[in-house]
Amino acid sequence: MTYTRGIQTLANHIGTEPEYVARALRTASRAHAVIRANQFQHMTDEQFRRLIGSDRHVVAVVANLALRFAGRIEDALLLMDIYHASQGAKPPRQVIRKGVGTLPEHHDHPHIQQVIRILDAAGLPPIVTDGTHELRPGFQVLPACDDLPGWIFIAPDPDCGDRTGFAGGPLGYLAVMRWAGWGVITEPMPSGLWAVVHPDHRNAPFSS
């Protein structure tokens, strides 16, 4: 069966078969008046990116249903947790203490706090450090230089290769941040860091 470009794009985005996305779209369109099938007709990748930025609730509902139809209940719940964390729609699961997920001196950086909350919502383990010693291994979030506002670096946790599912493996970090609406660079930076850019800076990622 041939599916529209929009359905194929969302299926690729969440890592499932397009038949589940098509079924989810039909179900969601019947249940929610706000969702219209023509939003997903023949979308280019750029149009899909803009839809995620402008009406991510619609995309989250369809993706959640698609993964449920695929039997991936944990990933379906995970997508909604990431969505809520990226939107600030629910109170954070826990207060992020200094030295959790980043060095103590970066704790108050607003973009770093946001990334840690998104990754925490995805169930990824943060580093715990006193600034000198690593007390528990995990991912570490780092600010980029001042010339790159909105950019953040992520060092994956050492056990990421053993995980499966939507947030599994080293590429799971990119999948999570992309789903949260951030821009990503798909090739690792030196030292295996991933580079991501805040949604507000996606259209102009490099300052002049």
matplotlib code that plots the C-alpha trace (Angstrom):
import matplotlib.pyplot as plt

x = [0.0, 1.2, 1.1, 1.2, 4.5, 3.3, 2.4, 5.8, 7.6, 6.0, 6.5, 10.2, 10.4, 9.1, 10.5, 7.4, 5.5, 3.4, 0.3, 0.1, 0.4, -2.3, -4.6, -3.7, -4.5, -7.9, -8.7, -7.5, -9.4, -12.6, -12.1, -10.6, -12.2, -8.9, -7.1, -7.6, -6.1, -5.1, -2.5, -0.5, -1.1, 2.0, 4.1, 7.7, 10.2, 10.4, 6.6, 6.5, 9.2, 7.1, 4.0, 5.9, 6.9, 3.4, 1.0, 3.0, -0.1, -1.6, 1.6, 2.0, -1.6, -1.1, 2.3, 1.1, -1.7, 0.5, 3.0, 0.1, -1.3, 2.3, 2.2, 5.0, 3.1, 6.2, 7.5, 4.0, 4.0, 7.6, 6.7, 4.0, 6.4, 8.9, 6.3, 5.0, 8.5, 9.4, 6.2, 6.4, 2.9, 3.4, 5.4, 8.9, 9.1, 11.8, 13.9, 17.2, 19.9, 23.2, 25.7, 22.9, 23.1, 25.7, 28.5, 27.4, 28.6, 26.2, 23.2, 21.3, 21.7, 18.0, 18.6, 20.7, 17.9, 15.4, 17.5, 18.1, 14.3, 13.6, 16.2, 15.0, 11.4, 12.8, 14.2, 17.8, 20.2, 22.0, 25.6, 25.9, 29.1, 30.4, 32.3, 35.5, 34.5, 31.9, 29.7, 27.4, 27.8, 25.2, 24.7, 26.2, 24.8, 27.3, 26.8, 28.3, 30.4, 28.8, 29.0, 26.5, 23.4, 20.8, 23.3, 23.9, 26.2, 25.2, 27.6, 25.6, 25.7, 28.1, 25.4, 23.3, 24.4, 22.6, 19.2, 16.5, 13.3, 12.8, 15.4, 17.8, 21.4, 23.5, 21.1, 18.3, 19.5, 19.0, 15.6, 14.5, 15.7, 14.3, 10.9, 11.1, 11.3, 15.0, 17.3, 20.0, 23.3, 23.3, 27.0, 28.8, 31.1, 34.6, 34.6, 31.3, 29.2, 25.8, 25.0, 21.4, 19.9, 16.9, 13.7, 13.9, 17.2, 16.4, 15.7, 18.9, 21.2, 24.4, 24.7, 26.2]
y = [0.0, 3.5, 6.1, 9.9, 11.6, 13.0, 9.5, 8.2, 11.1, 10.6, 6.9, 7.4, 10.0, 7.7, 4.4, 2.5, 1.2, 3.7, 1.4, 2.2, 5.9, 5.8, 3.9, 6.3, 9.3, 7.9, 7.2, 10.5, 12.4, 10.8, 11.4, 14.9, 17.6, 19.6, 16.9, 16.8, 14.2, 16.8, 18.1, 15.0, 14.8, 15.0, 16.9, 17.5, 17.0, 20.8, 21.1, 18.3, 20.1, 23.2, 21.3, 19.9, 23.4, 24.9, 22.2, 19.5, 18.3, 17.0, 15.1, 13.8, 12.4, 10.6, 9.3, 8.0, 6.1, 4.7, 3.2, 1.8, 0.1, -1.2, -2.8, -0.4, 0.9, 2.0, 4.0, 5.5, 6.7, 7.9, 10.1, 11.8, 12.3, 13.9, 16.1, 17.3, 18.0, 20.0, 22.0, 22.5, 21.1, 19.1, 19.8, 18.2, 14.7, 15.9, 18.9, 18.9, 19.4, 21.0, 18.5, 16.3, 16.1, 18.9, 20.5, 22.6, 25.8, 25.2, 24.3, 27.6, 27.8, 27.8, 25.7, 23.2, 22.8, 22.2, 19.6, 17.7, 17.7, 16.4, 13.6, 12.8, 12.5, 10.0, 7.9, 8.5, 8.5, 11.8, 12.1, 13.0, 15.0, 17.4, 19.2, 17.3, 13.7, 11.6, 10.2, 8.3, 7.9, 9.2, 11.7, 15.2, 18.4, 21.1, 24.7, 25.7, 28.8, 32.3, 32.7, 29.9, 30.9, 28.1, 25.3, 22.6, 19.6, 16.2, 13.5, 10.2, 7.9, 5.0, 2.4, 3.8, 1.1, -1.5, 0.1, -0.5, 1.3, 4.9, 6.3, 3.4, 3.5, 6.5, 7.8, 7.7, 11.0, 12.5, 10.9, 12.3, 15.8, 15.8, 14.7, 17.5, 19.9, 20.7, 20.8, 18.1, 17.5, 13.8, 13.4, 13.3, 16.1, 15.4, 13.2, 11.7, 14.7, 15.4, 18.9, 20.2, 23.6, 25.1, 25.5, 29.3, 29.2, 26.5, 28.9, 30.9, 28.4, 30.4, 33.9, 36.4]
z = [0.0, -0.8, 2.0, 1.8, 2.4, 5.8, 7.1, 5.9, 7.5, 10.9, 10.7, 10.1, 12.9, 15.6, 14.1, 13.3, 10.2, 8.3, 8.5, 12.3, 11.6, 9.0, 11.4, 14.2, 12.0, 11.1, 14.8, 16.0, 13.3, 14.3, 18.0, 18.0, 15.8, 15.9, 14.0, 10.2, 7.9, 5.3, 7.8, 6.9, 3.2, 1.1, 3.6, 2.9, 5.7, 6.2, 6.4, 9.0, 11.0, 11.0, 12.0, 15.0, 15.9, 15.5, 16.6, 18.4, 20.3, 17.1, 16.2, 19.8, 19.8, 16.4, 17.3, 20.7, 19.0, 16.3, 18.8, 20.8, 17.7, 17.1, 20.6, 21.9, 24.9, 26.8, 23.9, 23.4, 27.0, 26.6, 23.7, 25.7, 28.7, 26.4, 24.8, 28.2, 29.4, 26.3, 26.6, 30.4, 30.5, 33.7, 36.8, 36.6, 38.1, 40.6, 41.4, 39.6, 42.1, 41.4, 39.9, 38.4, 34.6, 34.3, 36.2, 39.2, 37.5, 34.6, 36.8, 36.3, 32.5, 31.3, 28.2, 30.1, 32.7, 29.9, 28.2, 31.5, 32.1, 28.6, 28.9, 32.4, 31.1, 28.6, 31.5, 30.6, 33.6, 34.4, 35.7, 39.4, 40.1, 42.8, 40.0, 40.6, 41.0, 39.2, 41.9, 39.4, 35.7, 33.3, 30.5, 30.8, 29.3, 28.4, 27.1, 23.8, 23.4, 23.6, 19.9, 19.5, 21.5, 21.8, 21.2, 23.8, 23.8, 25.2, 26.3, 26.3, 29.4, 29.1, 29.2, 26.4, 23.9, 26.0, 25.8, 23.2, 22.2, 21.1, 23.5, 23.2, 21.9, 21.4, 18.7, 21.2, 22.5, 19.1, 18.8, 22.1, 21.4, 17.8, 19.2, 21.8, 18.9, 19.1, 16.1, 16.0, 14.2, 13.2, 13.2, 16.6, 17.6, 18.9, 22.1, 21.0, 21.9, 20.3, 19.4, 19.7, 19.2, 21.0, 19.0, 19.2, 17.3, 14.7, 11.9, 12.5, 14.2, 13.6, 14.8, 12.4]

ax = plt.figure().add_subplot(projection="3d")
ax.plot(x, y, z, "-o")
ax.set_aspect("equal")
plt.show()
